[in-house]
Amino acid sequence: MERMIHTPEGVRDVYNGECAKKQVLKQKLHQVLQSYGYEDIETPSFEYFDVFSREIGTTPSRELYKFFDKEGNTLALRPDFTPSIVRAVSMYFMEEKNPIRLCYSGSTFQNINSYRGRLREATEMGVEFFGDGSAAADAEVLALVVDVLKASGLTEFQVSVGEVEFFKAIVEEAKMSEETVNELRSLISQKNYFGVEELIEEQPMKEELKQIFLRLPQLFGGIEILEEAKSLTSNEKARAAISRLEEIYKILSYYGCEKYISFDLGMLSKYHYYTGIIFQAFTYGTGEAVVKGGRYDHLLQYFGKSSPAIGFALPLENLMNALNRQNIAIEVNEEVSYISYDENNLKEAVQKAQSLRREGKKVKMIREEEA
């Protein structure tokens, strides 16, 4: 039988210069996360399957890597970090009264078709911020996204912010079936104006509501979009959601990063646990978002703890692809000292190498071949 020496589909080796650049980039981003007071946490690569159930996780069951332990329990490799960290917070921080800021880095695993170069094992960094449901907390996380991307070397990017409560309020008023709402959510997310128009015309609702749904796929842009959104509805919950975005934008101006922020009220998620803002960051060189996140104030209730929460995930491969395609270099210290030796001067060579290493220098020892 021929030996299998290549990797399975959807995973890859990272080596030589690319691996060094990846480590440097991780260190840069980690410094920014720590500068905001986020503390490191590590969670297991696999958990009980229930941790990633449909109500909690972001990945369908069919896309999870599932297996059994010796006791017959169903386990799953983590497809993303948030459910694992939420589970850990419910275990170890149940009595904590102050806000909790946690950051992480590691591999995620999704059993997906490897189209468009998507990996089944990917490296993800991110943060989770628990215990603060304020607009100031939302603004802090968005400002952190901006600072992380700037630290990576990017200069041209946009963080697009949506607000799921605006959509939920209008849907609640329209009294549509769950099936119709899910279809509408999908069409709006795809910016499918004609699909939305066709679906809405079949629904019995006020003309004002129809006009809002028809406008949603195109309701994206700068701060002026929020004023337009307010003018479209008299729904108090919907207007409160827009006021929240306006407050967040005002606080972001204190950070000096509002120029990187835009709004998209047609940005919706198929995952129902989001309870406020959701956001994605985009830049040139990749069609995939380089950051994704949002507020999920009720998710901890599944683990027995009630606490507001917000966070984001940064797929490192997406960011590295963007940097590479924009010709933004990741500077790696490649300076190495070489010390050659033979059996006659080995002691002196080792002592010199150790002295240089204590000075923080890289040293490679090269054994001279005998003639």
C-alpha positions, 0 to 999 in steps of 0.5 A, a space after each residue: 500500500 502506498 504511504 499517505 504523506 500528503 495532508 487531508 483535504 481542507 488542512 495544510 502545513 504552515 512552515 518556513 517564512 509563512 509560519 514565522 510571519 503568522 507568529 509575528 502577526 499573532 504577537 502584534 494582535 495579542 499586544 493590542 488585546 492585552 492593552 485593552 485589559 483582555 486576559 488570556 483563556 484556553 479552552 479544550 479543542 473538543 467539548 461535549 456535543 451539547 455545547 455546540 447545539 443548534 440553540 448555542 452554536 454557530 455551526 450546523 451539526 452536519 458540519 461538526 467533527 463528532 466522535 465518541 469517548 469510551 463512555 459513549 458520550 458524543 464529543 465535537 471539535 470546536 467549530 468556534 470559540 464562543 460557546 466554549 468560552 461561554 461554558 467556561 465563564 458559567 463554570 468559573 465566573 458565576 459569582 463575578 460581579 465585575 465585567 470580564 474581558 477574555 481573549 483567545 487564540 487557537 484552531 477551529 474545526 469545521 467539516 465543510 466543503 473546501 470551496 473558495 480555499 476555505 480551510 477545515 482547520 483554521 486559526 482564530 483569535 478573538 475576544 469576549 466581553 461579559 457583564 456590560 450591556 452598555 453602548 460604551 461596551 459596544 463602542 469599546 469592542 468596535 474600537 478594539 477591532 479598528 486598533 487590531 486591524 491597524 496593528 496588523 498593517 491594514 490602512 484601508 478597511 471598513 467595519 460594517 455595523 448592523 442592529 438585529 433589534 431593528 429588524 426584530 421589532 419590524 418583524 414583530 409588528 408585521 406578524 409574519 410566520 417564522 418560515 416567512 421571517 427566515 426566508 425574508 432574513 435570507 433575502 435581505 442578507 443577500 441584498 436580493 431586492 427583487 426577492 424581498 419585493 416578491 415575498 412582501 407583496 404576498 404578505 398582509 401588512 401595512 404599507 409603511 412596513 412594506 416600504 421598510 422591508 423593501 428599503 432594508 437591502 439598500 439601507 447601508 452607508 454612513 451615519 446619515 443612514 440612521 436618520 433615514 431609518 428613523 424616518 421610516 418607522 414610528 415603531 418605538 423598539 425599532 427607533 430605540 435600536 437606531 438611537 443605540 447605534 447613534 450613541 455608539 457612533 458618538 462614543 466611537 468619535 471619542 476613540 477617533 476611529 469613526 471613519 472606519 465605521 459604516 452601517 448596514 441595517 440589512 446585515 442579518 444573521 441566521 443565528 437567532 441568539 444575537 441581541 443587538 449590534 452585529 458587525 463584520 470588517 472587510 478589506 481588499 484582497 479577500 472576499 471573506 470578512 477579516 472580523 465577525 462579531 456581535 452582542 449575545 446577551 442571552 447566550 449564557 442563560 443556556 449554561 445557568 448564568 445571566 449576563 450581557 456579552 459581546 465579542 468578535 472573532 478574527 480568522 487569521 488566515 483571512 487577514 494574512 491573505 489580505 495583507 499578502 494581496 495588498 503587499 503589506 509586509 509582516 516584518 520578521 527578524 531573520 538575522 541569525 548568527 552561525 557558529 561553526 565547530 569541530 571536535 577540537 573547539 566544541 566547548 568554545 563554540 557552545 560557550 559563545 553560542 550561549 553567550 549570544 543567546 543570552 543577549 537575545 540573538 538567534 544562533 545556529 551551530 554548524 558542525 564542520 565535516 572532517 576532510 
